[in-house]
Amino acid sequence: MQIILLTLFGFILILLDILFVPGGLFIVMGSCAILYSIYLSFEISLWLAIVHLIASLAVVPYLVRYAFGRVSLKEEMKKEDGYVGVVDHSAYIGKSGIARSTLRPSGSVTVLVDGEEEYLDCISEGGLIEKGSPVVITEDRGTSLVVRLAADM
């Protein structure tokens, strides 16, 4: 009975470490408790110790799968559900604007959208663009908009 309780106590300590108190201390203590229970079963019988070792090793993958299944993300965050990682700037492609700062290669651009001025952070496609130069937005690269001089179009 002592062997079974010691083994269960070891698995409970391991589960506590995975779920609540990360750091590894309870995993070490739980593993020591399980190994000591296997040692105690070895004093009774070699076959009992072998069966105990195999049973303990068979339980570990299920324990880990159960524990990580409880703490891991179960649902996917889809764009259709309103989760957005990067704002979509594709509506700005083709719009004209004026460089508010010198783009070397990044800077600020003013674009007129629906009668209102919008200030956008952009990256120049060809290199240096002077402040006040007319630009056109050519590409959306994730979090950045790419511009080039309007005269180059």
N, CA and C atoms as a LAMMPS dump frame, in Angstrom:
ITEM: TIMESTEP
0
ITEM: NUMBER OF ATOMS
459
ITEM: BOX BOUNDS ff ff ff
-5.0000000000000000e+02 5.0000000000000000e+02
-5.0000000000000000e+02 5.0000000000000000e+02
-5.0000000000000000e+02 5.0000000000000000e+02
ITEM: ATOMS id mol type element x y z
1 1 1 N 0.826 -1.197 0
2 1 2 C 0 0 0
3 1 3 C 0.875 1.269 0
4 2 1 N 1.961 1.219 0.769
5 2 2 C 2.874 2.352 0.847
6 2 3 C 3.489 2.644 -0.521
7 3 1 N 3.772 1.606 -1.282
8 3 2 C 4.378 1.759 -2.609
9 3 3 C 3.418 2.477 -3.55
10 4 1 N 2.162 2.083 -3.528
11 4 2 C 1.16 2.695 -4.41
12 4 3 C 0.949 4.158 -4.033
13 5 1 N 0.827 4.437 -2.749
14 5 2 C 0.632 5.82 -2.304
15 5 3 C 1.829 6.694 -2.65
16 6 1 N 3.024 6.168 -2.509
17 6 2 C 4.229 6.922 -2.847
18 6 3 C 4.296 7.213 -4.344
19 7 1 N 3.915 6.234 -5.146
20 7 2 C 3.885 6.434 -6.598
21 7 3 C 2.849 7.487 -6.972
22 8 1 N 1.638 7.408 -6.433
23 8 2 C 0.595 8.401 -6.714
24 8 3 C 1.019 9.798 -6.251
25 9 1 N 1.658 9.866 -5.087
26 9 2 C 2.154 11.144 -4.587
27 9 3 C 3.179 11.743 -5.55
28 10 1 N 4.041 10.903 -6.103
29 10 2 C 5.021 11.374 -7.076
30 10 3 C 4.37 11.924 -8.329
31 11 1 N 3.363 11.219 -8.836
32 11 2 C 2.664 11.711 -10.037
33 11 3 C 1.898 12.996 -9.746
34 12 1 N 1.332 13.114 -8.556
35 12 2 C 0.622 14.344 -8.184
36 12 3 C 1.607 15.514 -8.114
37 13 1 N 2.786 15.294 -7.567
38 13 2 C 3.795 16.362 -7.522
39 13 3 C 4.204 16.797 -8.931
40 14 1 N 4.373 15.842 -9.819
41 14 2 C 4.739 16.178 -11.202
42 14 3 C 3.625 16.98 -11.862
43 15 1 N 2.389 16.567 -11.664
44 15 2 C 1.241 17.272 -12.235
45 15 3 C 1.13 18.69 -11.66
46 16 1 N 1.369 18.837 -10.373
47 16 2 C 1.342 20.173 -9.754
48 16 3 C 2.383 21.092 -10.371
49 17 1 N 3.564 20.557 -10.638
50 17 2 C 4.614 21.38 -11.233
51 17 3 C 4.229 21.823 -12.639
52 18 1 N 3.682 20.932 -13.414
53 18 2 C 3.329 21.273 -14.795
54 18 3 C 2.188 22.289 -14.833
55 19 1 N 1.194 22.128 -13.967
56 19 2 C 0.005 22.967 -14.037
57 19 3 C 0.097 24.27 -13.243
58 20 1 N 0.721 24.24 -12.063
59 20 2 C 0.614 25.39 -11.181
60 20 3 C 1.933 26.055 -10.789
61 21 1 N 2.961 25.29 -10.524
62 21 2 C 4.194 25.842 -9.969
63 21 3 C 5.368 25.453 -10.862
64 22 1 N 5.496 26.09 -12.026
65 22 2 C 6.598 25.718 -12.906
66 22 3 C 7.946 26.062 -12.282
67 23 1 N 8.93 25.29 -12.628
68 23 2 C 10.268 25.523 -12.108
69 23 3 C 11.058 24.245 -11.985
70 24 1 N 10.361 23.115 -11.905
71 24 2 C 11.057 21.839 -11.908
72 24 3 C 11.268 21.204 -10.55
73 25 1 N 11.09 21.952 -9.468
74 25 2 C 11.35 21.397 -8.144
75 25 3 C 10.401 20.246 -7.822
76 26 1 N 9.115 20.429 -8.102
77 26 2 C 8.148 19.369 -7.819
78 26 3 C 8.324 18.171 -8.759
79 27 1 N 8.82 18.417 -9.964
80 27 2 C 9.097 17.302 -10.879
81 27 3 C 10.226 16.444 -10.311
82 28 1 N 11.259 17.092 -9.787
83 28 2 C 12.376 16.345 -9.191
84 28 3 C 11.901 15.571 -7.973
85 29 1 N 11.111 16.238 -7.116
86 29 2 C 10.608 15.564 -5.911
87 29 3 C 9.676 14.405 -6.272
88 30 1 N 8.807 14.622 -7.267
89 30 2 C 7.901 13.566 -7.693
90 30 3 C 8.634 12.399 -8.31
91 31 1 N 9.646 12.693 -9.103
92 31 2 C 10.442 11.625 -9.716
93 31 3 C 11.188 10.827 -8.649
94 32 1 N 11.703 11.517 -7.656
95 32 2 C 12.386 10.815 -6.567
96 32 3 C 11.42 9.925 -5.797
97 33 1 N 10.202 10.404 -5.576
98 33 2 C 9.201 9.598 -4.877
99 33 3 C 8.858 8.345 -5.682
100 34 1 N 8.715 8.494 -6.998
101 34 2 C 8.408 7.338 -7.849
102 34 3 C 9.58 6.366 -7.872
103 35 1 N 10.797 6.874 -8.01
104 35 2 C 11.971 5.994 -8.016
105 35 3 C 12.142 5.276 -6.676
106 36 1 N 11.844 5.959 -5.574
107 36 2 C 11.941 5.311 -4.263
108 36 3 C 10.875 4.22 -4.12
109 37 1 N 9.678 4.472 -4.68
110 37 2 C 8.642 3.439 -4.612
111 37 3 C 9.039 2.224 -5.461
112 38 1 N 9.722 2.448 -6.574
113 38 2 C 10.21 1.328 -7.389
114 38 3 C 11.284 0.565 -6.619
115 39 1 N 12.142 1.296 -5.903
116 39 2 C 13.153 0.643 -5.07
117 39 3 C 12.499 -0.211 -3.985
118 40 1 N 11.457 0.315 -3.369
119 40 2 C 10.746 -0.453 -2.335
120 40 3 C 10.095 -1.705 -2.913
121 41 1 N 9.56 -1.59 -4.117
122 41 2 C 8.959 -2.774 -4.742
123 41 3 C 10.04 -3.782 -5.142
124 42 1 N 11.243 -3.301 -5.445
125 42 2 C 12.359 -4.2 -5.758
126 42 3 C 12.74 -5.034 -4.536
127 43 1 N 12.618 -4.463 -3.337
128 43 2 C 12.921 -5.221 -2.118
129 43 3 C 11.937 -6.366 -1.905
130 44 1 N 10.74 -6.226 -2.444
131 44 2 C 9.737 -7.281 -2.312
132 44 3 C 9.964 -8.36 -3.365
133 45 1 N 10.073 -7.911 -4.635
134 45 2 C 10.234 -8.866 -5.727
135 45 3 C 10.801 -8.148 -6.945
136 46 1 N 11.666 -8.838 -7.692
137 46 2 C 12.225 -8.275 -8.917
138 46 3 C 11.138 -8.062 -9.957
139 47 1 N 10.237 -9.028 -10.088
140 47 2 C 9.169 -8.918 -11.086
141 47 3 C 8.218 -7.773 -10.751
142 48 1 N 7.95 -7.585 -9.484
143 48 2 C 7.097 -6.473 -9.068
144 48 3 C 7.76 -5.137 -9.427
145 49 1 N 9.053 -5.044 -9.228
146 49 2 C 9.781 -3.815 -9.561
147 49 3 C 9.752 -3.542 -11.067
148 50 1 N 9.913 -4.604 -11.868
149 50 2 C 9.883 -4.441 -13.328
150 50 3 C 8.498 -3.993 -13.79
151 51 1 N 7.457 -4.633 -13.258
152 51 2 C 6.079 -4.251 -13.616
153 51 3 C 5.801 -2.815 -13.164
154 52 1 N 6.254 -2.472 -11.97
155 52 2 C 6.067 -1.12 -11.444
156 52 3 C 6.776 -0.084 -12.324
157 53 1 N 7.991 -0.379 -12.748
158 53 2 C 8.749 0.526 -13.615
159 53 3 C 8.05 0.709 -14.961
160 54 1 N 7.611 -0.385 -15.558
161 54 2 C 6.93 -0.314 -16.858
162 54 3 C 5.626 0.457 -16.729
163 55 1 N 4.868 0.206 -15.66
164 55 2 C 3.602 0.916 -15.459
165 55 3 C 3.845 2.416 -15.247
166 56 1 N 4.854 2.742 -14.481
167 56 2 C 5.156 4.163 -14.244
168 56 3 C 5.584 4.862 -15.525
169 57 1 N 6.409 4.196 -16.321
170 57 2 C 6.835 4.787 -17.596
171 57 3 C 5.68 4.901 -18.586
172 58 1 N 4.707 3.991 -18.495
173 58 2 C 3.553 4.046 -19.391
174 58 3 C 2.612 5.19 -19.026
175 59 1 N 2.577 5.578 -17.774
176 59 2 C 1.672 6.637 -17.325
177 59 3 C 2.197 8.026 -17.696
178 60 1 N 3.493 8.201 -17.769
179 60 2 C 4.093 9.519 -17.989
180 60 3 C 3.583 10.205 -19.272
181 61 1 N 3.55 9.547 -20.434
182 61 2 C 3.06 10.255 -21.627
183 61 3 C 1.605 10.721 -21.49
184 62 1 N 0.768 9.927 -20.856
185 62 2 C -0.626 10.324 -20.661
186 62 3 C -0.744 11.494 -19.694
187 63 1 N 0.078 11.495 -18.682
188 63 2 C 0.087 12.584 -17.715
189 63 3 C 0.519 13.894 -18.375
190 64 1 N 1.563 13.831 -19.162
191 64 2 C 2.054 15.031 -19.846
192 64 3 C 1.031 15.524 -20.864
193 65 1 N 0.432 14.609 -21.62
194 65 2 C -0.571 14.987 -22.615
195 65 3 C -1.788 15.635 -21.944
196 66 1 N -2.219 15.072 -20.827
197 66 2 C -3.346 15.641 -20.1
198 66 3 C -3.005 17.031 -19.574
199 67 1 N -1.841 17.172 -18.976
200 67 2 C -1.458 18.449 -18.373
201 67 3 C -1.294 19.534 -19.434
202 68 1 N -0.609 19.251 -20.517
203 68 2 C -0.409 20.257 -21.55
204 68 3 C -1.682 20.517 -22.336
205 69 1 N -2.576 19.557 -22.381
206 69 2 C -3.873 19.784 -23.012
207 69 3 C -4.707 20.781 -22.244
208 70 1 N -4.485 20.874 -20.95
209 70 2 C -5.232 21.809 -20.121
210 70 3 C -4.677 23.221 -20.195
211 71 1 N -3.394 23.384 -20.457
212 71 2 C -2.799 24.715 -20.442
213 71 3 C -2.531 25.269 -21.839
214 72 1 N -2.703 24.475 -22.874
215 72 2 C -2.401 24.961 -24.224
216 72 3 C -3.638 25.582 -24.866
217 73 1 N -3.39 26.371 -25.898
218 73 2 C -4.461 27.034 -26.629
219 73 3 C -5.232 26.017 -27.445
220 74 1 N -6.55 25.992 -27.277
221 74 2 C -7.37 24.992 -27.95
222 74 3 C -8.049 25.529 -29.209
223 75 1 N -8.234 26.828 -29.274
224 75 2 C -8.942 27.404 -30.407
225 75 3 C -7.996 28.239 -31.264
226 76 1 N -8.316 28.296 -32.524
227 76 2 C -7.538 29.102 -33.453
228 76 3 C -8.152 30.497 -33.512
229 77 1 N -7.304 31.522 -33.486
230 77 2 C -7.8 32.891 -33.577
231 77 3 C -7.845 33.291 -35.046
232 78 1 N -9.054 33.261 -35.615
233 78 2 C -9.226 33.502 -37.044
234 78 3 C -9.57 34.963 -37.308
235 79 1 N -9.206 35.417 -38.503
236 79 2 C -9.495 36.783 -38.914
237 79 3 C -11.003 37.009 -39.003
238 80 1 N -11.745 35.975 -39.398
239 80 2 C -13.196 36.084 -39.528
240 80 3 C -13.871 36.338 -38.183
241 81 1 N -13.227 35.921 -37.098
242 81 2 C -13.779 36.103 -35.758
243 81 3 C -13.369 37.435 -35.143
244 82 1 N -12.641 38.249 -35.884
245 82 2 C -12.264 39.566 -35.397
246 82 3 C -10.855 39.677 -34.863
247 83 1 N -10.093 38.601 -34.897
248 83 2 C -8.711 38.655 -34.426
249 83 3 C -7.82 39.14 -35.565
250 84 1 N -7.08 40.216 -35.316
251 84 2 C -6.219 40.782 -36.347
252 84 3 C -4.822 40.973 -35.761
253 85 1 N -3.849 40.339 -36.381
254 85 2 C -2.475 40.479 -35.924
255 85 3 C -1.792 41.676 -36.542
256 86 1 N -2.07 41.924 -37.808
257 86 2 C -1.475 43.035 -38.539
258 86 3 C -2.604 43.768 -39.25
259 87 1 N -2.624 45.085 -39.116
260 87 2 C -3.661 45.89 -39.76
261 87 3 C -3.48 45.842 -41.269
262 88 1 N -4.576 45.677 -41.986
263 88 2 C -4.546 45.594 -43.448
264 88 3 C -4.513 47.002 -44.035
265 89 1 N -3.437 47.334 -44.72
266 89 2 C -3.274 48.652 -45.347
267 89 3 C -3.444 48.584 -46.86
268 90 1 N -4.002 47.518 -47.371
269 90 2 C -4.08 47.357 -48.828
270 90 3 C -4.963 48.415 -49.493
271 91 1 N -5.854 49.069 -48.754
272 91 2 C -6.707 50.108 -49.338
273 91 3 C -5.898 51.345 -49.72
274 92 1 N -4.713 51.507 -49.167
275 92 2 C -3.877 52.668 -49.467
276 92 3 C -3.043 52.499 -50.731
277 93 1 N -2.955 51.291 -51.265
278 93 2 C -2.12 51.057 -52.449
279 93 3 C -2.674 51.853 -53.624
280 94 1 N -1.787 52.599 -54.284
281 94 2 C -2.165 53.44 -55.42
282 94 3 C -2.5 54.864 -55.028
283 95 1 N -2.651 55.151 -53.744
284 95 2 C -2.969 56.507 -53.292
285 95 3 C -1.724 57.39 -53.382
286 96 1 N -1.961 58.667 -53.669
287 96 2 C -0.878 59.645 -53.747
288 96 3 C -0.809 60.425 -52.457
289 97 1 N 0.385 60.918 -52.158
290 97 2 C 0.569 61.706 -50.952
291 97 3 C 1.803 62.555 -51.039
292 98 1 N 2.108 63.202 -49.929
293 98 2 C 3.265 64.081 -49.838
294 98 3 C 4.125 63.594 -48.677
295 99 1 N 5.429 63.554 -48.888
296 99 2 C 6.352 63.143 -47.829
297 99 3 C 6.397 64.229 -46.757
298 100 1 N 6.007 63.9 -45.522
299 100 2 C 6.026 64.852 -44.411
300 100 3 C 7.424 64.993 -43.839
301 101 1 N 8.231 63.966 -44.026
302 101 2 C 9.616 63.992 -43.548
303 101 3 C 10.48 63.378 -44.643
304 102 1 N 11.771 63.536 -44.497
305 102 2 C 12.677 62.909 -45.452
306 102 3 C 12.657 61.403 -45.201
307 103 1 N 12.411 60.633 -46.247
308 103 2 C 12.382 59.182 -46.129
309 103 3 C 13.763 58.65 -46.475
310 104 1 N 14.448 58.084 -45.468
311 104 2 C 15.793 57.545 -45.694
312 104 3 C 15.98 56.219 -44.988
313 105 1 N 15.486 55.166 -45.292
314 105 2 C 14.39 54.947 -46.224
315 105 3 C 13.019 55.07 -45.565
316 106 1 N 12.927 55.213 -44.239
317 106 2 C 11.6 55.301 -43.632
318 106 3 C 11.303 56.729 -43.202
319 107 1 N 10.009 57.018 -43.111
320 107 2 C 9.573 58.345 -42.711
321 107 3 C 8.067 58.418 -42.721
322 108 1 N 7.537 59.635 -42.709
323 108 2 C 6.099 59.852 -42.625
324 108 3 C 5.581 60.461 -43.923
325 109 1 N 4.373 60.022 -44.285
326 109 2 C 3.739 60.487 -45.517
327 109 3 C 2.318 60.919 -45.187
328 110 1 N 1.859 62.026 -45.81
329 110 2 C 0.485 62.484 -45.669
330 110 3 C -0.291 62.039 -46.893
331 111 1 N -1.44 61.365 -46.657
332 111 2 C -2.289 60.892 -47.744
333 111 3 C -3.681 61.446 -47.511
334 112 1 N -4.35 61.886 -48.556
335 112 2 C -5.712 62.39 -48.467
336 112 3 C -6.675 61.225 -48.723
337 113 1 N -7.477 60.868 -47.697
338 113 2 C -8.428 59.763 -47.811
339 113 3 C -9.79 60.273 -47.363
340 114 1 N -10.781 60.206 -48.255
341 114 2 C -12.152 60.651 -47.973
342 114 3 C -12.184 62.083 -47.447
343 115 1 N -11.37 62.945 -48.022
344 115 2 C -11.35 64.348 -47.646
345 115 3 C -10.58 64.656 -46.373
346 116 1 N -9.982 63.641 -45.741
347 116 2 C -9.222 63.863 -44.51
348 116 3 C -7.773 63.45 -44.715
349 117 1 N -6.876 64.214 -44.106
350 117 2 C -5.46 63.875 -44.18
351 117 3 C -5.143 62.757 -43.191
352 118 1 N -4.416 61.758 -43.643
353 118 2 C -3.952 60.684 -42.767
354 118 3 C -2.438 60.646 -42.831
355 119 1 N -1.837 60.476 -41.664
356 119 2 C -0.391 60.403 -41.562
357 119 3 C 0.004 58.939 -41.431
358 120 1 N 0.849 58.486 -42.352
359 120 2 C 1.254 57.08 -42.399
360 120 3 C 2.768 56.956 -42.316
361 121 1 N 3.222 55.935 -41.632
362 121 2 C 4.649 55.615 -41.621
363 121 3 C 4.937 54.735 -42.829
364 122 1 N 5.912 55.121 -43.612
365 122 2 C 6.204 54.419 -44.866
366 122 3 C 7.703 54.173 -45.023
367 123 1 N 8.008 53.32 -45.994
368 123 2 C 9.389 53.022 -46.371
369 123 3 C 9.53 53.334 -47.849
370 124 1 N 10.621 54.01 -48.211
371 124 2 C 10.817 54.326 -49.624
372 124 3 C 11.357 53.112 -50.369
373 125 1 N 10.906 52.964 -51.586
374 125 2 C 11.307 51.811 -52.408
375 125 3 C 12.674 52.024 -53.039
376 126 1 N 12.974 53.256 -53.421
377 126 2 C 14.195 53.488 -54.17
378 126 3 C 15.313 54.153 -53.422
379 127 1 N 15.124 54.54 -52.197
380 127 2 C 16.178 55.22 -51.46
381 127 3 C 15.657 56.491 -50.844
382 128 1 N 16.455 57.552 -50.896
383 128 2 C 16.136 58.822 -50.253
384 128 3 C 15.028 59.554 -50.998
385 129 1 N 14.015 60.009 -50.25
386 129 2 C 12.954 60.858 -50.795
387 129 3 C 12.903 62.095 -49.912
388 130 1 N 13.03 63.269 -50.528
389 130 2 C 13.072 64.529 -49.79
390 130 3 C 11.69 64.895 -49.248
391 131 1 N 11.7 65.644 -48.142
392 131 2 C 10.474 66.15 -47.53
393 131 3 C 9.739 67.033 -48.532
394 132 1 N 8.415 66.866 -48.631
395 132 2 C 7.592 67.655 -49.547
396 132 3 C 7.455 67.052 -50.931
397 133 1 N 8.142 65.958 -51.214
398 133 2 C 8.071 65.326 -52.543
399 133 3 C 6.764 64.552 -52.688
400 134 1 N 6.179 64.569 -53.902
401 134 2 C 4.974 63.763 -54.136
402 134 3 C 5.347 62.279 -54.238
403 135 1 N 4.576 61.431 -53.555
404 135 2 C 4.856 59.994 -53.543
405 135 3 C 3.572 59.223 -53.847
406 136 1 N 3.764 57.957 -54.221
407 136 2 C 2.647 57.042 -54.466
408 136 3 C 2.915 55.776 -53.665
409 137 1 N 1.879 55.271 -52.985
410 137 2 C 2.018 54.034 -52.21
411 137 3 C 1.92 52.868 -53.183
412 138 1 N 2.941 52.017 -53.206
413 138 2 C 3.004 50.941 -54.193
414 138 3 C 2.779 49.55 -53.616
415 139 1 N 3.003 49.377 -52.314
416 139 2 C 2.98 48.012 -51.774
417 139 3 C 2.679 48.03 -50.276
418 140 1 N 2.041 46.975 -49.812
419 140 2 C 1.798 46.769 -48.38
420 140 3 C 2.639 45.576 -47.947
421 141 1 N 3.648 45.818 -47.107
422 141 2 C 4.521 44.743 -46.614
423 141 3 C 4.276 44.524 -45.128
424 142 1 N 3.24 43.804 -44.792
425 142 2 C 2.944 43.5 -43.393
426 142 3 C 2.597 44.738 -42.615
427 143 1 N 3.522 45.242 -41.827
428 143 2 C 3.262 46.421 -41
429 143 3 C 3.735 47.713 -41.658
430 144 1 N 4.294 47.643 -42.847
431 144 2 C 4.847 48.826 -43.506
432 144 3 C 4.225 49.033 -44.878
433 145 1 N 4.106 50.311 -45.243
434 145 2 C 3.696 50.671 -46.602
435 145 3 C 4.938 51.126 -47.354
436 146 1 N 5.018 50.748 -48.611
437 146 2 C 6.17 51.099 -49.445
438 146 3 C 5.735 52.19 -50.411
439 147 1 N 6.551 53.253 -50.526
440 147 2 C 6.25 54.368 -51.432
441 147 3 C 7.413 54.586 -52.393
442 148 1 N 7.092 55.25 -53.492
443 148 2 C 8.126 55.71 -54.425
444 148 3 C 7.74 57.09 -54.921
445 149 1 N 8.702 57.806 -55.456
446 149 2 C 8.431 59.139 -55.992
447 149 3 C 7.377 59.06 -57.077
448 150 1 N 6.451 60.005 -57.083
449 150 2 C 5.364 60.017 -58.086
450 150 3 C 5.937 60.253 -59.476
451 151 1 N 7.064 60.942 -59.593
452 151 2 C 7.681 61.202 -60.89
453 151 3 C 8.237 59.929 -61.511
454 152 1 N 8.524 58.893 -60.696
455 152 2 C 9.089 57.626 -61.195
456 152 3 C 8.018 56.702 -61.763
457 153 1 N 6.775 57.031 -61.606
458 153 2 C 5.698 56.113 -62.02
459 153 3 C 5.455 56.159 -63.493
